[in-house]
Structure formats: structure tokens, C-alpha cells
């Protein structure tokens, strides 16, 4: 079995941003990713072996160093609950996140959860000890990649979680079909991992909001970019209606000082960004948003919170589009393929001269 550590075409997104024009009002951060929020890191591990039917992986988002010792404010919003994620109930109850966030395919949940818990037990010898009795709420979230991956052959586990954690870094995030995203389908194309960020200048300081998405949803004919139904232009002549089923996981990070209640409000606005891309949220779609803040301090006032709402919508919209623009052709189980989104056609699709 081959282990592939890469995946996305690293296309610059400058052309996409230029063509979007005034549709986006906020500037991106230096990396245009969730890692623009200080302390946040992202790592991937990709398993790809078409001959064995293997097309899956793990992506880990580290909220900040030592989060298991010092939890951060967090909130969860479930857009549609057809999903198997674990660890969300305690976040909903306590408003805190105390572990890295692992993303994977749906059948990888048990093994990835065990591996993440084992990692946290090593990291903090006090967890589960007779003296402290402390538990830990490990968070693992999923989309279903079984169209491209055979879970009866292999599932990601300890080695992949360890690799993703070991390789987690700041700066630009590999995107497209990489890590947890390798077996995903986005508007009928290879998609997977996308990320984006926005800078909010408040009170003389630059604050950040970042989004990382795991995209596995949408019919090709529904794709919208800059308000234009570009998916209609990409349909083959023999196209038939595809299932609307699918899922998306959204992870939001910010360095704005926000309460769990305010983060819940931010998480709800992620749906605005998804809708701008043509997402319709079917009944068989698992769509979950997890938001956290690395900052501590006075609660955010109403006016800057409104700016943050708008920035979330932009971040999520661009993150979805970035997952498409960084895609490559993916070969999965049963000789199935996912083709890359034709990013070179963006000027034509958006009517640019």
C-alpha cells in the first residue's frame, strides 16, 4: 500500500480573487488559510492505492499548543445532522474545546478516535490517572468517502493520525484531494480540503477569522461562483441528475475574544457562505460547523460581531472554491475517477475579458 503525502495542485488563488472582484470585501491573511489565526496548525496524512481500493486519509487541525491543558472557547452548529462525528456533545454543553480536531472518512471514525485519544494520553500523563480521574473529549469529524474508498480493505488509524499531527504546521495549507479530502467529491469534481481567511481591523489591531472545510457535496449543475451558475456550463451533453446527498465539515477559528454563545452565532453564518456556492443541504447531508477562539478577554461588541458574521460567509465561500481550484484527478476504488475542476476556464466561466 502506498502512502501519498500531498495531493492538491498548488494553484495560486490570485486569479480567482481577481475575478470575484467586489464580491469579497475583506482582505485575506498572509497564508489565506485557517493558519493565519496564530497558534493554529494543520497536518495531513493521505492513503492512496487504487489497486487495493484505498482512497482516504486524515487531516488534523491543532487549535493551539497545549489545548488539552488549557481549553479554548468553542461552539457547534449542526446544519443537518446526518453524520457520525464524535465529541460534539460536550462542546455543546460546556462551550469548550480541549483536543485537536481530526477529520477523516466516515468509516475511519473509530480507529482515528482511538489513535487521537492514545496521542493525548501520551501528551498528558495526568489524563485517566488514578489521582486526577481526568477524562478528555477528543473530537473527530467525518464525511463519507466510501464511493472512492473501500473501508473493508483498510481504514486510517494510529500511523496516519501520528503523521498528520507530526506534520502539522503554520503557513500555507495543502488543499484539494489531500488528507481527509482525498476521496471526497465536490460538485462532481475532486475536491476535499479548502481553506481561507479574512483580516478584520478592529480597535487598531488586525484580527483574523479562518475557515477550513472538508467538502463532499453538491451536483455539478448547482455550482455557483460569483453569483453565476457556472455548473450549468460544465455539464456533459449526456448529464443526468445526480444525488444531492453529501456532507461538509466547517472548522472556524478566530483570534477575536468571543464567548461560546458568540461563536455559536458565528458558526450559524457558515451556512451563508455554503449557500453562495450552490449548496442546498439535502436530507442525507451531514453538515456540521465547529468554531473556536484562541483569544481570551472582554466579549466582542455588537458592531464588530456583525463584521465577523460577514467575514465568516466570505471565508467559507472561498474555502469551498479553493478546495475545487486545488484539485487533481483522483483514482479510487473499482476504477472510479474524480476529475479536477477546470480552474483554467474560470475567466471564460465568469465572463471575464
C-alpha positions in Angstrom: 0.0 0.0 0.0 1.4 3.4 -0.9 1.2 6.4 1.4 0.9 9.6 -0.5 1.7 12.9 1.3 0.5 15.6 -1.0 -2.4 15.8 -3.4 -3.6 19.3 -4.2 -2.4 21.3 -7.2 -1.0 24.4 -5.5 -2.6 26.8 -7.9 -2.3 30.4 -6.8 -5.7 31.8 -6.0 -5.0 35.3 -7.2 -6.9 34.8 -10.4 -10.0 33.5 -8.5 -9.8 36.5 -6.2 -9.4 38.9 -9.1 -12.4 37.5 -10.9 -14.5 37.6 -7.8 -14.0 41.4 -7.7 -16.2 43.3 -5.3 -18.0 40.1 -4.2 -15.4 39.9 -1.3 -14.9 43.0 0.8 -12.3 41.8 3.3 -8.6 41.1 2.7 -7.2 37.6 3.3 -4.5 36.9 5.8 -0.9 36.2 4.8 -1.5 32.5 4.1 -5.2 32.9 3.2 -5.9 30.0 5.5 -7.1 28.9 8.9 -3.4 29.0 10.0 -3.5 32.8 9.8 -5.0 32.6 13.3 -1.9 32.5 15.5 -1.2 29.1 17.1 -3.4 27.1 14.7 -1.7 24.4 12.7 -2.9 21.8 10.1 -1.4 18.5 9.1 -2.4 15.7 6.6 -1.9 12.1 6.0 -3.1 10.6 2.7 -3.7 6.9 1.9 -4.0 6.2 -1.8 -3.7 2.9 -3.6 -6.3 2.4 -6.3 -5.4 -1.2 -6.9 -6.3 -2.0 -3.3 -9.4 0.3 -3.4 -7.7 2.7 -0.9 -8.5 6.4 -1.1 -8.8 8.0 2.3 -6.8 9.9 4.9 -6.7 12.1 8.0 -6.4 15.9 8.5 -5.7 17.3 11.9 -6.4 20.9 13.0 -4.5 21.9 16.1 -6.3 24.8 17.8 -3.2 25.9 19.8 -0.3 24.3 21.7 -1.4 22.6 24.9 -5.2 22.8 24.3 -5.7 19.7 26.4 -4.3 21.6 29.4 -6.0 24.9 28.6 -9.2 24.5 26.6 -10.4 27.3 24.3 -13.9 28.7 23.9 -15.9 26.8 21.2 -19.3 26.1 19.8 -21.0 23.7 17.4 -23.8 24.3 14.9 -25.4 21.4 13.1 -26.9 22.5 9.8 -28.1 19.0 9.0 -27.4 16.1 11.4 -26.9 13.1 9.1 -23.4 12.4 10.4 -21.3 10.3 12.8 -18.9 12.9 14.3 -17.8 12.4 17.9 -17.0 14.8 20.7 -19.6 17.5 19.8 -22.0 16.9 22.7 -19.5 18.1 25.4 -18.6 21.2 23.4 -22.3 22.0 23.1 -22.7 21.6 26.9 -19.5 23.3 28.2 -18.6 25.6 25.4 -15.0 24.5 25.3 -12.7 22.6 23.0 -9.9 20.5 24.7 -8.4 18.5 21.9 -7.1 18.7 18.3 -9.8 18.2 15.6 -9.3 15.2 13.4 -11.1 14.9 10.1 -11.5 11.6 8.2 -13.8 9.4 6.2 -16.9 8.0 7.9 -15.6 4.5 8.5 -12.4 5.9 9.9 -14.1 7.4 12.9 -13.5 4.6 15.5 -9.8 4.0 14.6 -8.9 7.7 14.3 -10.7 8.4 17.6 -8.7 5.7 19.4 -5.5 7.0 17.9 -6.2 10.6 18.9 -7.0 9.5 22.5 -3.8 7.5 22.6 -1.9 10.5 21.5 -3.5 12.7 24.1 -2.8 10.2 26.9 0.9 10.3 25.9 0.9 14.0 25.7 -0.7 14.4 29.2 0.2 11.6 31.7 -2.4 13.1 34.1 -5.3 12.0 31.9 -7.0 8.9 33.1 -4.7 8.7 36.2 -6.0 7.3 39.5 -5.1 10.6 41.2 -6.8 13.0 38.8 -9.6 10.9 37.2 -9.5 13.4 34.3 -11.1 12.4 31.0 -10.6 14.1 27.6 -13.1 15.0 24.9 -11.4 14.0 21.7 -13.1 15.4 18.5 -13.3 13.5 15.2 -15.5 14.6 12.3 -16.3 13.0 9.0 -17.6 12.9 5.5 -18.4 9.7 3.6 -15.7 8.8 1.1 -16.8 5.2 0.5 -17.7 5.9 -3.1 -13.9 6.2 -3.7 -12.6 4.2 -0.8 -13.2 0.6 0.3 -13.3 0.6 4.2 -13.3 -3.2 4.2 -9.7 -3.1 2.9 -8.2 -0.5 5.3 -9.1 2.4 7.5 -6.8 5.2 8.7 -5.6 4.9 12.3 -2.6 5.3 14.5 0.1 5.8 11.8 -2.0 8.3 9.9 -3.0 10.3 13.0 0.6 10.4 14.1 1.8 11.6 10.7 -0.8 14.3 10.5 0.0 15.6 14.0 3.7 15.4 13.4 3.4 17.3 10.1 1.0 19.9 11.4 2.4 23.4 10.6 1.6 27.0 10.2 1.6 28.9 6.9 0.0 27.8 3.6 -2.2 24.7 3.9 -2.1 21.9 1.2 -5.6 21.9 -0.3 -7.7 19.8 -2.6 -7.7 16.0 -2.5 -5.3 15.6 0.3 -5.6 14.1 3.8 -9.2 13.6 4.8 -10.2 15.1 1.4 -8.6 12.6 -1.0 -11.7 10.5 -1.5 -14.3 13.4 -1.5 -16.4 14.8 -4.3 -17.3 18.4 -4.6 -19.9 19.4 -7.1 -19.0 16.3 -9.0 -15.3 17.1 -9.1 -12.4 16.1 -7.0 -12.5 18.5 -4.0 -11.7 17.8 -0.4 -9.8 20.3 1.7 -10.2 24.0 1.3 -9.2 27.0 3.5 -9.4 30.7 3.6 -9.0 33.7 6.0 -10.1 37.3 6.5 -8.4 40.2 8.3 -10.6 42.4 10.5 -9.0 45.7 11.5 -10.6 46.4 14.9 -9.5 48.9 17.6 -6.2 49.5 15.8 -5.3 45.8 15.7 -5.6 43.2 13.0 -7.7 40.2 14.0 -8.3 37.1 11.9 -11.1 34.7 11.0 -10.1 31.5 9.2 -12.1 28.6 7.8 -11.1 25.1 6.8 -13.6 22.9 5.1 -13.9 19.2 4.2 -16.2 19.3 1.1 -18.1 16.3 -0.1 -21.4 17.7 -1.5 -23.2 19.1 -4.5 -24.3 18.3 -8.0 -22.2 19.8 -10.8 -25.2 21.7 -12.2 -25.7 23.5 -8.9 -22.2 25.1 -8.7 -22.3 28.8 -8.3 -19.3 31.2 -8.5 -19.6 34.9 -8.0 -23.4 34.5 -8.3 -23.1 32.8 -11.7 -24.4 29.3 -12.3 -21.2 28.1 -13.8 -22.0 24.4 -13.1 -24.6 24.6 -15.9 -21.7 25.3 -18.4 -19.7 22.4 -17.2 -22.3 19.6 -17.7 -21.6 17.0 -20.3 -24.3 16.6 -23.0 -25.4 13.3 -21.5 -25.6 14.5 -17.9 -28.3 13.0 -15.7 -29.4 14.3 -12.3 -27.0 13.1 -9.6 -27.8 12.6 -5.9 -27.9 15.7 -3.8 -26.5 13.7 -0.8 -23.2 14.5 0.6 -21.6 16.3 3.5 -19.4 19.2 4.6 -17.5 19.9 7.7 -16.6 23.5 8.5 -14.0 24.4 11.1 -13.8 28.1 12.0 -11.0 29.7 14.0 -10.6 33.3 15.2 -8.4 35.4 17.5 -11.3 37.6 18.3 -12.2 37.5 22.0 -15.6 35.7 21.8 -17.8 33.7 24.1 -19.1 30.3 23.3 -22.5 32.0 22.6 -20.9 34.4 20.2 -19.0 31.6 18.5 -22.3 29.7 18.1 -23.7 32.8 16.2 -20.5 32.9 14.0 -20.9 29.1 13.3 -24.5 29.7 12.1 -23.3 32.2 9.5 -21.2 29.5 7.8 -24.3 28.4 6.0 -24.4 31.8 4.2 -21.0 31.0 2.7 -22.0 27.5 1.7 -25.2 28.7 0.1 -23.3 31.2 -2.1 -21.5 28.2 -3.8 -24.8 26.4 -4.6 -25.0 24.1 -1.5 -28.7 23.2 -0.9 -28.4 21.0 2.2 -30.1 17.7 1.3 -31.8 15.5 3.9 -29.0 12.9 3.6 -26.2 15.5 4.1 -24.1 15.8 7.2 -23.2 19.4 7.6 -21.5 20.5 10.8 -19.7 23.6 11.9 -17.2 23.8 14.8 -16.0 27.3 15.8 -13.3 28.2 18.3 -11.4 31.2 19.5 -7.8 31.3 20.7 -8.3 34.7 22.4 -9.3 35.5 25.9 -10.6 38.9 27.0 -13.7 41.1 27.0 -16.6 39.9 24.9 -16.9 41.2 21.4 -19.3 44.1 21.0 -22.2 44.0 18.6 -20.8 46.1 15.7 -17.5 44.2 15.3 -19.5 41.0 15.6 -21.6 42.0 12.6 -18.3 42.4 10.6 -17.2 39.0 11.8 -20.5 37.5 10.5 -19.8 38.9 7.1 -16.2 37.7 7.2 -17.3 34.1 8.0 -19.5 34.0 5.0 -16.7 35.1 2.7 -14.2 32.7 4.4 -16.4 29.7 3.9 -17.4 30.5 0.4 -13.8 30.9 -0.7 -12.6 27.8 1.2 -15.1 25.7 -0.8 -14.0 27.2 -4.1 -10.3 26.7 -3.1 -11.0 23.0 -2.5 -12.1 22.9 -6.1 -9.3 25.1 -7.6 -6.6 22.9 -6.0 -8.0 19.6 -7.2 -6.3 16.9 -9.2 -7.6 13.8 -10.9 -8.1 11.1 -8.3 -8.2 7.4 -8.9 -10.3 5.4 -6.4 -11.8 2.0 -5.8 -13.4 0.0 -8.6 -11.5 2.1 -11.2 -13.6 5.2 -10.4 -12.2 8.6 -11.0 -12.9 12.1 -9.9 -11.8 14.8 -12.4 -10.3 18.1 -11.4 -12.3 21.3 -11.6 -11.1 23.1 -14.8 -9.6 26.1 -13.0 -8.1 27.4 -16.2 -11.6 28.1 -17.5 -12.5 30.4 -14.7 -12.2 33.6 -16.8 -14.4 32.1 -19.5 -16.9 30.8 -17.0 -17.2 34.1 -15.2 -17.4 36.1 -18.4 -14.0 37.9 -17.9 -12.4 39.6 -20.9 
